[in-house]
Amino acid sequence: MIEISGLAKTFPAKGKDEPVDALKDVNLTIQDGEFLTILGPSGCGKTTLLRMIAGLMDWDDGEISVDGKPVRGPGPERAMVFQSFALLPWATIRDNVAFGLELRGVSKAKRNARADELIDLVGLRGFETRLPGQLSGGMQQRVGLARALAVDPQILLMDEPFGALDEQTRRLLQEELLQIWEATRKTVIFITHSMEEAVLLGDRVALMSPRPGRIVELVPVPLPRPRASAVDAIEGSAEFAKITASLWRQLREMQLFRRHSAQGRHAPSEPAA
């Protein structure tokens, strides 16, 4: 279980820029085996929050714990999948997938066997000896997912992993991710800008406010599982439409409120009487 309480982060001023309050009083609990999606306006601190959970960034106030142990840095129970593929361009697909195992001292035979198993799982059998530059964007993202799974983490942290892909590839990988999650039941925290993606994948959607980001609502997604084999039916359901419409209304209201507040701050003051 992941517990986040009172989390806050301010980035200090740079040059003439003002300090940036990125997160403020973030409170969240993620259960073991849960698929939690996080949705919010651009710049609300979603990636900052995820990097803190991964132990890649510190914070100013609050606490993050995994199974009761405070997070003080990266740990073997957590693995991150980035929007940018972050693959080693000179290494084969097999070696990229096995990279984390190599760092842990796993023998070559064992790590290659595990890599080949995961390459097959993500649908890339036959590409083991290719280089990343020989693969499409969608295929490279599959490699990134396989690499994260190779170290068998309890928790997968996914930062808009499909955000840079075309719509067709994105939809295929959504279905594939659902299949993998249904088979492994890892705890997943998945950042997205897409309301439809958040609802299709998640058990709950954590909705964040504009900066400074905080959790304003946790929206349950009572859609049946397994979903990988029923994506079309789910996306065509009244419940799916209802949840996505509600999320859009809230996001739209937050954006309009922020815009009007900014206009009010910059409006000329009334002349003195």
Secondary structure as UniProt FT lines:
FT   STRAND          2..11
FT   TURN            15..16
FT   STRAND          20..30
FT   TURN            32..33
FT   STRAND          35..39
FT   TURN            42..43
FT   HELIX           46..54
FT   STRAND          61..66
FT   TURN            67..68
FT   STRAND          69..70
FT   TURN            76..77
FT   STRAND          78..81
FT   TURN            89..90
FT   HELIX           93..103
FT   TURN            104..105
FT   HELIX           108..121
FT   TURN            122..123
FT   TURN            125..126
FT   TURN            128..129
FT   HELIX           132..134
FT   HELIX           137..150
FT   STRAND          155..159
FT   TURN            161..164
FT   HELIX           167..184
FT   STRAND          187..192
FT   HELIX           195..201
FT   STRAND          204..208
FT   STRAND          215..220
FT   HELIX           228..230
FT   HELIX           231..235
FT   HELIX           238..266
//
